[in-house]
């Protein structure tokens, strides 16, 4: 390993920052909650719950319907992540499937899956992409940056200045 090769810490920091950028450009939490909501809706009708020596089986005649709803919710959650342009459609479909899961699949996965999917659908509809591009509010990007100033000068609010070779935004 040479002195110029990035260490493990630098690689982890790089991937963490890339993931943060990816996560910030899409309705990440809406998709995650929708996926997590689909799992109990699909799983619980087929599960055997053991309480001590007692086995409780939640098999219903609507087991296939529960599986379909759960798989569709997971698919909609992935759609929110990878096709953010259809986030409103995915959010509305998620809310409708969550509501349908109440009578079909054991109260929507004992209300756990229902509440997670409902929250994920609402977050997907409410999410809006941020498009400031790293510029302060009110700047269009057409204006040139402020001229370099000395470190002792007073900052003007919202003006980008250069101090010691680095760019800083005065607040």
Secondary structure by P-SEA (a helix, b strand, c coil): cccccccaaaaaaaaaaaaaaaaaacaaaaaaaaaaaaaaaaccccbbbbcccbbbbbcccaaaaaaaaaaaaaaaaaaaaccccaaaaaaaaaaaaaaaacccccccccaaaaaaaaaaaaaaaabbbbccccccccccccccccccccccccccccbbbbcccbbbbcc
